[in-house]
Amino acid sequence: MDVAGGPPEPTAGRASVRDLAAVLGLSPATISRALNGHAYVSDETRRRVLDAVEQLGSEAPRSRRAPRLGAVLVRCPYELTDYFGPIVSAVAETLHLHGREVLLDAGGSSYHEPVLRRLPPRADVVGAVLLLPPESVEDLEWLRRSGKPFVVVDPRVRVPKSVMSVSAANFAGSRDATAHLIAHGHRRIGVISVAPALAAGDARLAGHATALAEVGEIGDPELVRRGEPVQETGEKYGGELLDLPERPTAIVCFNDKVAVGVLQAAADRGLSVPGDLSVVGFDDIDVSRSTTPRLTTVRQPLQELGRMAAGSLVRVLDGHRAEALHIELATELVVRGSTGPVSESAARP
């Protein structure tokens, strides 16, 4: 059989990229770009190449499947704040660079909707990037079995080993924050974690406890609080900690907004920061640079989280096998003015 009057059909078996190029009158480079889902190939050319692959076969599927075309769902059932916004933007930009259409599902209104269960029948959605998904482990495992590739960013729960995920090094980041305070002489250190319990919060508590254990200290459960990641939580629970008969000399907050609330609680009680109290946040969002003093915090690589998640998904959609299913990106302790040496009056004898 001849195709469009071109050279004769290759012999039985799989056709090579050069065979496809000869049959279609295209360059081998164009054939390769079409098979790999490259952005700089027209839809018409890509269809011609894929149709030829279906008719003639190709050597390319021996090493990887043909790329999946279609939209990628980016689900963020939260407001696109200064935490989620940079991640979503980086995901969308990366997918765009790879020629992938983005279907954005953002905002709290869809938090309780069974979005994942509706994905498999949708032929227009070939994969998904899920930010802090509220769905259960069972739902994530069900979606994986459906064959729809996806990546979880900042998992709420510990994801199954077979599910791709990207997160920050929460344990190491928290350990560094507490170790920084210990180096300044602090031992009685309060903690305001996140609630309901999240995988990230549990990892950060473990990092905090590890830093204390390394200097022979055991964390006091009386100094631990959990709350929503908002400023009001810091004001409420920071106030509770500072009103204890033996107040902490430092407070670690697993969220910058909570840390801002603690700064307010300290000011309300006439305490100076860092003279009377040291405060550490987590995330390094814009507000951390707007406080007085500016906030010592653990920087999460928010944009890199998004880029890494989108890039990992694109590789799978292009037919590559995922080399790493669970990726942790390094955090960085950013020391500013809200932390300092423990005051002499509060130091232990």
C-alpha positions in Angstrom: 0.0 0.0 0.0 1.2 3.5 -0.8 0.3 6.5 1.3 -0.4 9.7 -0.6 1.7 8.4 -3.5 4.8 8.2 -1.4 7.3 5.4 -1.0 6.0 1.9 -0.5 4.9 0.7 2.9 7.7 -0.6 5.0 8.1 -4.4 5.3 6.2 -6.3 8.0 7.0 -5.4 11.6 7.4 -2.0 13.2 8.3 1.0 11.1 11.2 3.2 12.2 11.1 6.9 12.6 12.9 7.2 9.3 10.3 5.0 7.6 7.5 7.2 8.9 9.3 10.3 7.8 9.7 8.9 4.3 6.0 7.8 4.1 4.7 11.1 5.3 7.2 13.4 3.6 8.3 14.9 6.9 11.7 15.1 8.6 12.7 12.6 11.2 12.9 15.4 13.7 9.3 16.4 13.1 8.2 12.8 13.5 10.1 12.6 16.8 8.6 15.9 18.1 5.1 14.7 17.2 5.5 11.4 19.0 6.9 13.2 22.1 4.0 15.7 22.3 6.3 18.7 21.5 4.5 22.0 21.5 6.0 23.2 18.2 4.1 20.6 16.1 0.7 21.5 14.6 -2.3 19.4 15.6 -2.8 18.3 12.0 0.8 17.1 11.7 0.5 15.2 15.0 -2.7 13.5 13.8 -1.1 12.4 10.5 1.9 10.9 12.4 -0.3 9.1 15.0 -2.6 7.8 12.2 0.5 6.5 10.4 1.8 4.9 13.6 -1.6 3.1 14.0 -1.6 1.9 10.4 2.1 1.0 10.0 3.4 0.5 13.5 6.5 2.2 14.9 9.7 1.4 16.7 9.0 4.2 19.2 6.4 2.3 21.3 9.0 -0.4 22.0 10.6 1.9 24.6 7.7 4.1 25.5 4.0 4.6 24.7 2.8 7.3 22.3 2.1 10.5 24.3 -1.4 11.2 25.6 -2.9 14.3 24.2 -5.6 16.3 26.0 -6.1 18.5 29.0 -4.5 18.3 32.4 -6.7 19.0 35.4 -5.1 21.2 38.0 -7.2 20.9 41.1 -6.7 23.3 44.0 -9.8 23.4 46.2 -8.6 26.4 48.1 -8.3 30.1 47.5 -5.3 31.0 45.4 -3.5 32.8 48.2 0.2 33.6 48.5 0.8 29.9 49.3 -1.2 28.1 46.7 -1.0 30.9 44.0 2.8 30.5 43.2 2.4 26.7 43.0 -0.6 26.8 40.7 1.1 29.4 38.5 4.3 27.3 38.2 2.2 24.2 37.3 0.3 26.0 34.6 3.4 27.7 33.1 5.2 24.4 33.0 2.3 22.6 31.3 2.0 25.4 28.8 5.7 25.1 27.9 5.1 21.5 27.1 2.1 22.2 24.9 -0.5 20.9 27.4 -3.9 22.4 27.9 -4.7 23.3 31.5 -8.1 22.8 33.1 -8.1 24.7 36.4 -10.4 23.7 39.2 -9.7 26.2 42.0 -11.6 27.7 45.0 -13.1 26.3 48.1 -16.5 25.7 46.5 -15.4 22.3 45.1 -13.7 21.1 48.3 -16.3 18.5 49.0 -17.2 17.6 45.4 -16.2 14.0 44.2 -14.0 15.4 41.4 -11.6 12.4 41.3 -14.3 9.9 40.8 -15.5 11.7 37.7 -12.1 11.9 36.0 -11.8 8.4 34.5 -14.7 8.7 32.1 -13.6 12.1 30.8 -11.6 11.5 27.6 -10.6 15.2 27.4 -8.6 14.9 30.7 -5.6 12.8 30.4 -3.9 13.5 33.8 -4.1 15.7 36.9 -2.0 17.7 39.3 -3.7 17.7 42.7 -2.7 20.3 45.4 -3.3 19.2 49.0 -6.2 17.0 47.9 -8.9 16.5 50.5 -9.8 13.1 49.2 -9.0 9.9 51.1 -6.2 7.5 50.4 -8.8 5.2 49.0 -9.9 7.7 46.4 -6.3 8.4 45.4 -5.7 4.6 45.0 -8.9 4.2 43.1 -7.9 7.0 40.7 -4.5 5.3 40.2 -6.1 2.0 39.3 -8.2 3.8 36.7 -5.1 4.4 34.7 -5.3 8.2 34.8 -1.8 9.6 35.7 -1.7 12.2 38.4 0.7 13.9 40.8 -0.1 15.0 44.4 1.5 18.2 45.6 1.9 18.7 49.4 -0.1 15.5 50.3 -2.7 15.9 53.1 -2.2 12.2 54.0 0.6 9.7 53.5 0.0 8.7 49.9 0.4 5.1 48.7 3.8 4.1 47.5 2.5 3.7 43.9 1.2 7.4 43.7 3.5 10.2 42.5 3.9 13.0 45.0 6.0 16.2 45.4 6.5 17.9 48.8 8.9 20.0 50.8 11.3 18.4 53.3 9.0 19.2 56.2 10.8 17.1 58.8 14.2 18.6 58.0 12.8 22.2 57.8 11.2 21.9 61.2 14.3 20.3 62.8 16.4 23.2 61.4 14.0 25.8 62.9 14.1 24.3 66.4 17.9 23.6 66.2 18.3 27.4 65.4 16.4 28.2 68.6 18.3 25.7 70.7 21.6 27.2 69.5 20.4 30.5 71.0 19.8 28.8 74.3 16.1 28.1 74.1 14.8 24.9 75.6 11.2 25.7 76.6 9.8 26.0 73.1 6.1 26.2 72.3 4.7 24.8 69.0 1.6 25.7 67.1 0.9 23.0 64.5 -1.8 22.6 61.9 -5.2 21.0 62.4 -6.8 18.9 61.4 -3.8 16.7 61.4 -1.9 16.7 58.1 1.0 14.6 57.0 3.1 17.8 56.8 2.2 18.8 60.3 3.1 15.4 61.7 6.4 15.5 59.9 7.2 18.9 61.3 6.3 17.9 64.8 8.6 14.9 64.4 11.4 17.2 63.2 10.9 19.5 66.2 11.0 16.6 68.6 14.2 15.3 67.0 16.0 18.6 67.4 15.1 18.6 71.1 16.2 15.0 71.5 19.6 15.7 70.0 20.4 17.9 73.0 18.8 15.6 75.5 15.4 17.4 75.9 11.9 15.9 75.8 9.2 18.1 74.4 6.5 19.1 76.8 3.0 18.2 75.5 1.6 21.3 77.4 3.5 23.5 74.9 1.8 22.0 71.8 -1.3 23.5 70.2 -3.1 22.7 66.9 -5.2 25.1 64.9 -6.2 26.3 61.4 -3.4 28.1 59.4 -4.7 31.6 60.0 -3.6 34.6 62.1 -6.4 34.2 64.6 -5.0 30.8 65.6 -1.7 32.5 66.5 -3.4 35.1 68.5 -5.5 32.6 70.4 -3.0 29.8 71.1 0.0 32.1 71.2 -1.9 33.9 74.0 -2.6 30.6 75.8 1.1 29.6 75.7 2.3 33.1 76.9 -0.2 33.0 79.8 1.2 29.8 81.2 2.8 30.1 84.7 6.1 29.2 83.0 5.8 30.6 79.5 7.9 29.4 76.6 10.9 31.5 75.6 10.3 30.7 71.9 7.4 29.6 69.8 7.7 27.7 66.5 4.7 28.1 64.2 4.1 25.7 61.2 2.6 28.6 59.2 3.7 32.2 58.7 0.2 33.6 59.3 0.0 31.8 62.6 3.4 33.3 63.5 2.0 36.8 62.7 -0.7 36.1 65.2 1.8 35.1 67.9 3.7 38.4 67.3 0.4 40.2 68.0 -0.2 38.1 71.1 3.2 39.0 72.4 2.7 42.7 71.7 -0.7 42.6 73.5 1.2 41.3 76.6 3.9 43.9 76.5 6.6 41.3 75.4 9.3 42.3 73.0 10.4 40.1 70.1 13.1 38.8 70.2 14.1 40.2 73.6 11.4 38.3 75.6 10.2 35.8 73.0 11.6 34.4 69.7 9.1 33.4 67.0 9.7 31.2 63.9 7.3 30.7 61.0 7.1 28.3 58.1 6.6 28.9 54.3 8.3 32.3 53.8 5.2 33.9 52.1 5.1 37.7 51.6 3.7 38.4 55.1 7.0 37.2 56.7 8.8 40.2 55.3 6.1 42.7 56.4 6.2 42.2 60.1 8.2 44.2 62.7 10.6 42.6 63.3 10.7 40.6 60.1 10.0 36.9 60.6 12.5 34.1 60.8 10.9 31.3 58.8 11.5 28.1 56.9 11.3 28.8 53.2 9.4 26.3 51.0 10.3 26.2 47.3 6.7 26.8 46.3 7.3 27.5 42.6 9.7 24.6 42.3 7.1 22.3 43.8 4.8 23.3 41.0 7.4 22.9 38.3 8.5 19.5 39.6 5.0 18.2 39.8 4.0 19.3 36.3 7.3 18.1 34.8 6.9 14.7 36.4 3.4 14.3 35.1 4.4 15.4 31.5 7.1 12.7 31.5 4.6 10.0 32.3 2.1 11.4 29.7 4.9 11.3 27.2 5.3 7.6 27.8 8.3 7.6 30.2 8.3 5.5 33.3 8.4 7.5 36.5 11.9 7.2 38.0 11.0 8.7 41.4 7.5 8.4 42.8 8.0 10.5 46.0 10.1 13.7 45.7 11.0 15.9 48.6 12.5 19.3 47.8 14.9 21.0 50.3 13.7 23.8 52.6 15.8 26.7 53.8 15.9 28.4 57.2 15.7 32.2 56.6 17.0 34.0 59.7 15.6 37.4 60.3 14.9 39.6 63.3 12.2 37.7 65.2 14.7 35.2 66.8 17.6 35.8 69.2 19.3 34.6 72.3 17.1 33.5 75.3 16.9 36.3 77.8 19.0 35.9 81.0 15.9 36.0 83.2 14.3 33.1 81.4 17.5 31.0 81.0 17.7 27.9 83.1 20.3 27.8 85.9 
